[in-house]
């Protein structure tokens, strides 16, 4: 039997990563670069310490969002890792429209706009590319304190499916990753919010969410980045319109 093993080598590919400063985005940049891709990256921070050509954009601002879309068109990515997102909390009795506008502004409106720019570039240049959208376990189920955020990530999953079907004739694959609880720098802020809303000591919520994961611990950014490599490479050549859970067994799909 002849084994036709698909490579994870990304040499010659151009990758574009949003939300690249810290955590999952920074890990994805490092993994893509280590496997040979030329990496371009963006975030809102002024600078980035990593293996990528970097520009800062505020995706909540139309000027910044349009500039980011233009740069995507110039870069012509083969791999687009759509990772930029923000988080906040509040029940349906407390989460106001200002919070809604911020979360949906980045997590849905800007997410869609940059995905569209990547897709348009791939179609225009005949690239059989891979778009990888960052969803969340929160997109598969509601949570009492995270109403707006859960809704934004449910939208990501739905857009992923629709985009995959629309782009399949162009041989462009669109998939998503749904992380569970991942130990990123953002968890300091998340834990503080849970401490406020659930009246818990700082650090308790983070410890609790790790303990209830079936595998028994929080994931790491590298766990998600490795899944991104899989979806970016020919290892997943026959996968599209899927949402890959990287959550230690938290959500059974």
SULZILIN-V278580 format. One record per residue. N is the residue number from 1. SS is DSSP state (hx for helix, st for strand, lp for the rest). Layout:
BEGIN
n=N ss=SS
n=N ss=SS
END
This chain:
BEGIN
n=1 ss=lp
n=2 ss=lp
n=3 ss=lp
n=4 ss=lp
n=5 ss=lp
n=6 ss=lp
n=7 ss=lp
n=8 ss=lp
n=9 ss=lp
n=10 ss=lp
n=11 ss=lp
n=12 ss=lp
n=13 ss=lp
n=14 ss=st
n=15 ss=st
n=16 ss=st
n=17 ss=st
n=18 ss=st
n=19 ss=lp
n=20 ss=lp
n=21 ss=lp
n=22 ss=lp
n=23 ss=hx
n=24 ss=hx
n=25 ss=hx
n=26 ss=hx
n=27 ss=hx
n=28 ss=hx
n=29 ss=hx
n=30 ss=hx
n=31 ss=hx
n=32 ss=hx
n=33 ss=hx
n=34 ss=hx
n=35 ss=lp
n=36 ss=lp
n=37 ss=lp
n=38 ss=st
n=39 ss=st
n=40 ss=st
n=41 ss=st
n=42 ss=st
n=43 ss=st
n=44 ss=lp
n=45 ss=lp
n=46 ss=lp
n=47 ss=lp
n=48 ss=lp
n=49 ss=lp
n=50 ss=lp
n=51 ss=lp
n=52 ss=lp
n=53 ss=st
n=54 ss=st
n=55 ss=st
n=56 ss=st
n=57 ss=lp
n=58 ss=lp
n=59 ss=lp
n=60 ss=lp
n=61 ss=lp
n=62 ss=hx
n=63 ss=hx
n=64 ss=hx
n=65 ss=hx
n=66 ss=hx
n=67 ss=hx
n=68 ss=hx
n=69 ss=hx
n=70 ss=hx
n=71 ss=hx
n=72 ss=hx
n=73 ss=hx
n=74 ss=hx
n=75 ss=hx
n=76 ss=lp
n=77 ss=lp
n=78 ss=lp
n=79 ss=st
n=80 ss=st
n=81 ss=st
n=82 ss=st
n=83 ss=lp
n=84 ss=lp
n=85 ss=lp
n=86 ss=lp
n=87 ss=lp
n=88 ss=lp
n=89 ss=lp
n=90 ss=st
n=91 ss=lp
n=92 ss=lp
n=93 ss=lp
n=94 ss=lp
n=95 ss=lp
n=96 ss=lp
n=97 ss=hx
n=98 ss=hx
n=99 ss=hx
n=100 ss=hx
n=101 ss=hx
n=102 ss=hx
n=103 ss=hx
n=104 ss=hx
n=105 ss=hx
n=106 ss=hx
n=107 ss=hx
n=108 ss=hx
n=109 ss=hx
n=110 ss=hx
n=111 ss=hx
n=112 ss=hx
n=113 ss=hx
n=114 ss=hx
n=115 ss=hx
n=116 ss=hx
n=117 ss=hx
n=118 ss=hx
n=119 ss=hx
n=120 ss=hx
n=121 ss=hx
n=122 ss=hx
n=123 ss=hx
n=124 ss=hx
n=125 ss=lp
n=126 ss=lp
n=127 ss=lp
n=128 ss=lp
n=129 ss=lp
n=130 ss=st
n=131 ss=st
n=132 ss=st
n=133 ss=st
n=134 ss=st
n=135 ss=lp
n=136 ss=lp
n=137 ss=hx
n=138 ss=hx
n=139 ss=hx
n=140 ss=lp
n=141 ss=lp
n=142 ss=lp
n=143 ss=lp
n=144 ss=lp
n=145 ss=lp
n=146 ss=st
n=147 ss=hx
n=148 ss=hx
n=149 ss=hx
n=150 ss=hx
n=151 ss=hx
n=152 ss=hx
n=153 ss=hx
n=154 ss=hx
n=155 ss=hx
n=156 ss=hx
n=157 ss=hx
n=158 ss=hx
n=159 ss=hx
n=160 ss=hx
n=161 ss=hx
n=162 ss=hx
n=163 ss=hx
n=164 ss=hx
n=165 ss=hx
n=166 ss=hx
n=167 ss=hx
n=168 ss=hx
n=169 ss=hx
n=170 ss=hx
n=171 ss=lp
n=172 ss=lp
n=173 ss=st
n=174 ss=st
n=175 ss=st
n=176 ss=st
n=177 ss=st
n=178 ss=st
n=179 ss=st
n=180 ss=lp
n=181 ss=lp
n=182 ss=st
n=183 ss=lp
n=184 ss=lp
n=185 ss=lp
n=186 ss=lp
n=187 ss=hx
n=188 ss=hx
n=189 ss=hx
n=190 ss=hx
n=191 ss=hx
n=192 ss=hx
n=193 ss=hx
n=194 ss=hx
n=195 ss=hx
n=196 ss=hx
n=197 ss=hx
n=198 ss=hx
n=199 ss=lp
n=200 ss=lp
n=201 ss=lp
n=202 ss=lp
n=203 ss=lp
n=204 ss=hx
n=205 ss=hx
n=206 ss=hx
n=207 ss=hx
n=208 ss=hx
n=209 ss=hx
n=210 ss=hx
n=211 ss=hx
n=212 ss=hx
n=213 ss=lp
n=214 ss=lp
n=215 ss=lp
n=216 ss=lp
n=217 ss=lp
n=218 ss=lp
n=219 ss=st
n=220 ss=lp
n=221 ss=hx
n=222 ss=hx
n=223 ss=hx
n=224 ss=hx
n=225 ss=hx
n=226 ss=hx
n=227 ss=hx
n=228 ss=hx
n=229 ss=hx
n=230 ss=hx
n=231 ss=hx
n=232 ss=hx
n=233 ss=lp
n=234 ss=hx
n=235 ss=hx
n=236 ss=hx
n=237 ss=lp
n=238 ss=lp
n=239 ss=lp
n=240 ss=lp
n=241 ss=lp
n=242 ss=lp
n=243 ss=st
n=244 ss=st
n=245 ss=st
n=246 ss=st
n=247 ss=lp
n=248 ss=lp
n=249 ss=lp
n=250 ss=lp
n=251 ss=lp
n=252 ss=lp
n=253 ss=lp
END
